[in-house]
């Protein structure tokens, strides 16, 4: 039996794409610096048994395997090789259960955030992780430990996943965790698989934590005279107890670009907009309108004390448009020909120091670096405009190194993938890398899962765009 015939048999007779039948979308994700590669095979299984069968065939024939969800990632983690079997989980798109007693949803990995939210809204429930793209799949979110603007209140994906069904490259299927919030029973394999970027196992089912959907929200916009004033205000706001759902900083240039992108006019007076160099966007939520009003009043008073030039409570339409614009900041940067986008995370109290270093690096290298970020959790998104690949590599290496020196990490939510692999391998503790490789070998002794991603030995050429 040929490899193709074996793959078709493993999927129960579903077509396996090869050659010209493999569409361009399967060749890449949304990373700016990783070239697309058309895989040798694309299979679209519908259940865990088919995934297990495909992995067994891949192990037998030594086929490298890349899993793909919606392809909205920004690190090249689901970019295959030319020899790869790409397992697209798009057909595994069923919400298996919404358990309103235990506040959990059980979903297949191809379910999108938009699909889950549509099902939860009538029930007054919500899944809180929104990394900025509602077409993103839950399986991809698990693989990359996706975060987003709501992380300051709810945390990231790993805080919301209670259990998994996953298939090992040997074809074995395991279950981890369940519909419970605590356990001290052996190693926590759920947390080990989350964020592993498809290098350890393929997730075929996830049990997710749900929350009551707050019916009342308010969005506050606060202009500040400097980015330093914004970054120094952030820890004070978090410590105040107002509990913002979203706490974002946006520099003047980025705010102008993203509002223009969606056609939003904020209507701030000229004397304010001409002097503000940075903005805080704070969204509050509450179960009652009166409590929300009290929280907003307390927040406004605090922002004024912290040096805000003014405080604006945005009307519903403008608030929604501004949040939507902020979520589309990647697309705005891409449309404006950014050469790279990074998502470094530092302790939030270190944000002022980090941003001082960013300004110095930009000036010393002749680069333009603009940005915004999840200020409440120290996750900074920077658009780097530097056309010289060698200079840009120096800029990125310095940014990552400073972030790590301040107690942070190279990536807060996009992951390492292929795009940032060279910097990860250069800057991370060698003992930790060696341990990660041993874990990788234990899960994947044949080394077929996403070779070249995260821990791969060969540097990836960042100079070629998809």
Secondary structure by P-SEA (a helix, b strand, c coil): ccaaaaaaaaaccccccccccccccccccccccbbbbbccbbbbbccaaaaaaaaaaaaaabbbbbbbccccccccccccccccbbbbcccccccccccccccbbbbcccccaaaaaaaacccccccccccccccccaaaaaaacccccccccccccccccccccccccccbbbbcccccccccccccccccccccccccccccbbbbbbbccccbbbbbbbbcccaaaaaaaaaaaaaccccccbbbbbcaaaaaaaaaaacccccccaaaaacccbbbbbbbbcccaaaaaaaaaaaaaaaaaacccccccccaaaaaaaaaaaaaaaaaaaaacccccccccccccaaaaaaaaaaaaaaaacbbbbbcccccccbbbbbbbcccaaaaaaaaaaaaaaaaaacccccccccccccaaaaaaacccaaaaaaaaaaaaaaccccccccccccccccccccccc
